[in-house]
């Protein structure tokens, strides 16, 4: 019973600790992360004292359903984003809006929300059109975002030694892709020195 209580408390702490995207005001709480590690250690110690036969508990990770307070599949929420101007869509019969989210990251200064034919947001590109610093600094940003996305149902597709890019995918009910890059990019109306692309595939 005690182990079960600790298990549910761990889930609660885990949900809190990954609340905020890197570069926003809602940063990771190190004290809560330390508490989480202590709880995990205690649970492992208790498991050693119990006799468990062919039993294992794996906590499933949730698929990502929002970023910068914007929920995927829903229209742009005016409570959390200010519309600035149109941008070039990624697909025919779709649209794009340049926005200023209420919750922004210091890593980016441009935010493009991509909408499907029904007006629901299916993708976000956040990028900086200004140089952000040296290579090591950019790599540190990618590391922050990698740690953030580790709390969701993603699989790493880039090699560990590739510190300049990050590609994550999920094969869940709603397939999604994440791509971060320190390389300069220029396509459509995007000119970026550091970017985050997050797209949820439409069924």
C-alpha positions in Angstrom: 0.0 0.0 0.0 2.8 2.4 0.9 4.5 1.6 -2.5 1.2 2.4 -4.3 0.9 5.8 -2.6 4.4 6.7 -3.5 3.8 5.6 -7.0 0.8 8.0 -7.5 2.7 10.8 -5.7 5.6 10.3 -8.1 3.2 10.7 -11.1 2.0 13.9 -9.6 5.5 15.3 -9.1 6.5 14.2 -12.6 3.5 16.1 -14.1 4.6 19.3 -12.3 8.3 19.0 -13.1 7.8 19.1 -16.8 5.2 21.9 -16.9 7.2 24.5 -18.7 8.9 24.8 -22.1 12.6 25.8 -22.0 13.2 29.5 -22.1 9.8 30.3 -20.5 9.0 31.5 -17.0 7.9 28.0 -16.2 11.3 26.3 -15.8 12.1 23.0 -14.3 12.0 22.9 -10.5 15.3 21.3 -9.4 14.0 20.7 -5.9 11.0 18.9 -7.2 13.2 16.8 -9.5 15.5 16.0 -6.5 12.3 14.9 -4.5 11.3 12.8 -7.4 14.7 11.0 -7.5 14.5 10.3 -3.7 11.0 8.9 -4.2 12.1 6.7 -7.1 15.0 5.5 -4.9 12.7 4.6 -2.0 10.4 2.7 -4.3 13.3 0.7 -5.7 14.4 -0.1 -2.2 10.9 -1.3 -1.3 10.7 -3.4 -4.4 13.9 -5.2 -3.4 12.2 -6.2 -0.1 9.1 -7.5 -1.8 8.7 -10.8 -3.6 7.6 -9.9 -7.1 7.3 -12.6 -9.7 7.2 -11.6 -13.4 5.8 -8.2 -12.4 7.0 -4.8 -13.7 5.4 -1.4 -13.7 6.1 1.0 -16.6 4.6 4.4 -16.5 3.5 5.3 -20.1 4.5 8.7 -21.3 1.8 11.0 -22.7 1.7 12.2 -26.3 2.3 16.0 -26.6 -1.0 17.8 -27.1 0.0 21.5 -26.8 2.9 23.9 -26.8 3.1 27.5 -25.7 -0.4 26.9 -24.2 -1.8 26.3 -27.7 -3.7 22.9 -28.0 -3.1 21.0 -31.3 -6.2 20.3 -33.3 -8.0 23.4 -32.0 -8.3 26.9 -33.4 -5.8 29.5 -32.3 -6.9 30.5 -28.8 -7.0 34.3 -28.5 -6.5 34.0 -24.7 -3.0 32.7 -25.3 -1.9 34.2 -28.6 -2.1 37.5 -30.5 -2.4 37.3 -34.2 0.1 39.4 -36.1 -0.1 38.6 -39.8 -0.5 35.8 -42.3 2.5 33.6 -43.2 3.0 31.1 -46.0 1.2 27.8 -45.4 3.0 24.5 -45.7 0.2 22.8 -47.6 -2.3 23.6 -50.2 -5.7 24.6 -48.8 -4.1 25.2 -45.4 -3.1 28.5 -43.7 -0.5 30.0 -41.5 -0.6 32.7 -38.9 2.3 34.6 -37.4 1.5 35.0 -33.7 2.8 36.4 -30.4 2.1 33.7 -27.8 1.3 34.9 -24.3 3.8 32.3 -23.1 7.0 32.8 -25.1 10.5 31.3 -24.9 13.6 33.4 -24.8 15.1 31.1 -27.4 12.8 32.4 -30.2 11.5 35.7 -31.6 9.1 34.4 -34.3 6.2 32.0 -33.9 4.3 30.5 -36.9 1.2 28.5 -36.3 0.1 26.2 -39.2 -3.7 25.5 -39.5 -5.5 22.8 -41.4 -8.5 23.4 -43.7 -10.8 23.3 -40.6 -8.8 26.0 -38.8 -7.2 23.7 -36.3 -3.5 24.1 -35.4 -1.5 21.1 -36.5 2.0 22.5 -36.5 4.2 25.2 -34.9 7.5 26.6 -36.0 9.3 28.7 -33.4 12.5 30.3 -34.6 15.0 33.0 -34.1 15.8 35.1 -37.2 18.8 36.6 -35.3 22.1 35.0 -34.5 21.8 33.5 -31.0 25.5 33.0 -30.1 28.2 30.4 -30.6 27.8 26.7 -31.4 28.2 25.6 -27.8 25.4 27.9 -26.7 23.1 26.6 -29.4 23.9 23.0 -28.5 23.0 23.8 -24.9 19.5 25.0 -26.1 19.0 21.7 -28.0 19.9 19.8 -24.8 17.3 21.8 -22.8 14.6 20.9 -25.3 15.7 17.3 -25.5 15.3 17.1 -21.7 11.9 18.7 -22.0 10.6 16.3 -24.7 11.9 13.3 -22.8 8.7 13.7 -20.7 6.6 12.9 -23.7 6.1 9.9 -25.9 8.9 10.5 -28.4 11.7 8.3 -29.8 15.1 9.8 -30.7 15.9 9.5 -34.4 19.2 11.4 -34.4 22.5 9.9 -33.3 23.7 10.8 -29.8 26.9 12.3 -31.2 24.9 14.8 -33.4 24.7 17.8 -31.0 23.5 20.3 -33.7 20.2 18.7 -34.5 17.4 16.8 -32.7 14.8 14.7 -34.4 12.1 13.0 -32.4 9.1 11.0 -33.6 6.2 9.3 -32.0 4.1 6.4 -33.6 1.1 6.8 -31.2 -2.5 7.3 -32.1 -1.5 10.8 -33.3 1.9 10.7 -35.0 4.0 13.7 -34.4 7.5 15.0 -35.3 9.9 17.3 -33.6 12.9 18.9 -35.3 15.4 21.3 -33.7 18.4 22.7 -35.6 21.3 25.0 -35.0 21.9 25.2 -38.7 20.9 28.4 -40.6 17.8 27.7 -42.7 15.9 29.6 -45.3 12.6 28.3 -46.9 9.2 29.8 -47.7 9.1 32.9 -45.4 11.2 31.4 -42.7 14.8 32.5 -42.1 16.2 30.9 -39.0 19.4 30.5 -37.1 17.8 28.3 -34.4 14.4 26.7 -34.8 11.9 24.3 -33.3 9.4 22.5 -35.6 6.6 20.5 -34.1 4.0 18.9 -36.3 1.1 16.6 -35.4 0.1 14.4 -38.4 -3.5 14.7 -39.4 -5.5 11.4 -39.8 
